[in-house]
Amino acid sequence: LGREDDSAVHRLITTVRNPQEAPAADLADLYHQRWEIENTLDEIKTHQGGHRLVLRSQYPDGVEQEIYGFLLVHHALRDVMHHTAHRAGLDPDRLSFTRTLR
């Protein structure tokens, strides 16, 4: 869904009734951003944490600290990917998170 192809027809179901509040083209662009968030959650939960992820702390403060740790590691990996892609003249989204993690 991009604005490059004006001949494309897209269907979007929404509760927004006023097209002035949210033009269809803007909503289509935002839909891609929503999936970027889903992919990020998948990277953290599935690839970084693994399917056997267990938070070790038995106290809420410790669990919060572990979660922040996961988020910081994810941010650091994505930062490395961004700088690497920038130096190579590539889109950071084209790099593999899993390969970077390994």
C-alpha positions in Angstrom: 0.0 0.0 0.0 1.9 3.0 -1.1 1.2 6.3 -2.7 3.4 5.4 -5.7 0.7 3.4 -7.4 -2.4 5.7 -7.7 -4.2 3.0 -9.8 -4.3 0.6 -6.8 -7.6 0.1 -5.0 -7.6 -0.6 -1.3 -10.4 -1.5 1.1 -10.2 -0.4 4.7 -12.7 -0.9 7.4 -12.7 1.7 10.1 -14.9 3.4 12.7 -13.7 6.8 11.5 -16.7 8.3 9.6 -15.2 11.7 8.7 -12.7 11.4 5.8 -11.3 14.9 6.8 -10.2 13.4 10.2 -8.3 10.6 8.6 -7.9 10.5 4.8 -7.8 7.0 3.3 -4.3 7.4 1.9 -3.0 8.4 5.4 -4.7 5.4 7.0 -3.2 3.1 4.4 0.3 4.4 5.2 -0.3 4.1 8.9 -1.4 0.4 8.5 2.2 -0.4 7.4 3.5 1.3 10.6 1.2 -0.9 12.7 2.8 -4.0 11.2 6.2 -2.6 12.0 5.2 -2.6 15.6 3.9 -6.2 15.4 7.2 -7.2 13.8 9.1 -5.6 16.6 7.1 -7.4 19.3 7.7 -10.7 17.4 11.5 -10.0 17.3 11.5 -9.5 21.1 9.2 -12.3 22.1 10.0 -15.0 19.6 13.6 -14.4 18.4 15.3 -12.5 21.2 13.5 -14.2 24.1 12.9 -17.6 22.5 10.0 -19.9 22.9 11.1 -21.0 26.4 11.5 -17.5 27.8 11.0 -17.4 31.6 11.4 -14.2 33.6 13.5 -15.3 36.6 12.5 -12.7 39.1 9.8 -13.6 41.6 9.1 -10.0 42.4 7.4 -7.2 40.3 10.4 -4.9 40.5 12.7 -7.6 39.2 10.3 -8.6 36.4 10.1 -4.9 35.4 13.9 -4.8 35.4 14.2 -7.9 33.2 11.7 -6.5 30.7 13.6 -3.2 30.5 16.7 -5.4 29.9 15.1 -7.1 26.9 14.0 -3.7 25.5 17.5 -2.2 25.9 19.1 -5.2 24.2 16.6 -4.9 21.3 17.2 -1.2 21.0 21.0 -1.8 21.0 20.7 -4.4 18.2 18.4 -2.2 16.1 20.9 0.7 16.6 23.7 -1.5 15.3 21.5 -2.5 12.3 20.6 1.1 11.6 24.2 2.3 11.6 25.4 -0.7 9.5 22.6 -0.1 6.9 23.3 3.6 6.8 27.0 3.0 6.1 26.1 0.5 3.4 23.4 2.8 1.9 20.6 0.3 2.6 17.2 0.5 4.2 17.5 -0.8 7.8 14.3 -2.8 7.3 16.1 -4.9 4.7 18.5 -6.3 7.4 17.8 -9.5 9.3 17.1 -9.0 13.0 17.7 -12.8 13.6 21.1 -12.7 11.8 22.1 -9.6 13.8 21.0 -11.3 17.1 23.1 -14.4 16.3 
